[in-house]
Amino acid sequence: MKLSICICTYNRHQSLIDCIKSINQILNTKNININIIINDNSHDNNLSTIKKKLAKISHYNIFFTNEKKRGIVYARNKCLKIVRSTKPNYVAFIDDDCVVNKNWLKNIFILIHKLRADVITGPQKYQKKNSTSKNNFSKIFEKKYKNNLTRVKWAASNNVFFKYSILHELKNISFDKNLNKFGIGEDQLFFSLINKFGYKIYWSKNVYVTEKIHSHRINIDWVKERSKRLGILGHYLDIKLYGKFIGYLFNYLKSFYFLFLSILTFFNFLNFNRTINSMNYFFRFYGKIIGPFKFKKIYFLR
């Protein structure tokens, strides 16, 4: 049984080393042949300085590649091209700043066999090593589910595992190049389309990775910008998934829903983070309103 783990990276050498070390610790891999695909998304292939170190510390074979076209969409599509040629049984995407829980693979296969799932995803937790963890605004944008196991409509590619047969059957599916400039949303559309074709996607609390906290994500201006982008992005996703007429209708209905949430949250004095959450909803509303006019003017945000 073959598994290809795809990691797209850009100038995060130490984080990538930590990520590879965590993959070494994964349990229950006796009957699984793991290959790691590391795609360097830099113009000058700067990962070359640590290639030997990565190969030496890894317990598994690493295939190194370089995608010079900047942007996560180009990087992930390069990985799809590689796995389509190698044809593993399973494919996974994790981010270069994540470490994998040792029971990650074990818990995934329990769900694969129990639910006959096509895609398994899970949460990302955050390291708590310093005071920045208290102001980690990334948590605002995470999907929250009441149950430990939930069937969902899409998955984030920082922590996702899926059957290769999906790529074989959906020969033309890829990450949308129009979303390359966003830095977000390309995975939501990719897996939403997979869900639309009838494949089962499950989110499990037990299938998690741990991510480092980035200093620029503890800034309120980052929250405003990301919220606005998500609103603008939502306009495009609705059109791609439902067509123009229904897409525009959904977009504007959702915009007023976010406005309502913004007002409701602001006056909810029991909510400790009411100001930051209200601001998030307001800029989501704003982004949806301007989405049809501003979509082509958005550039990279990490």
Helices and strands as residue ranges (DSSP letters): E 2-9, H 13-24, E 33-40, G 46-50, H 51-57, E 61-66, H 72-86, E 90-94, E 98-100, H 104-115, E 119-121, E 124-126, G 131-135, G 137-141, E 149-152, E 159-163, H 165-169, G 177-179, H 186-196, E 201-204, E 209-211, G 215-218, H 220-242, H 244-266, H 274-294, G 295-297
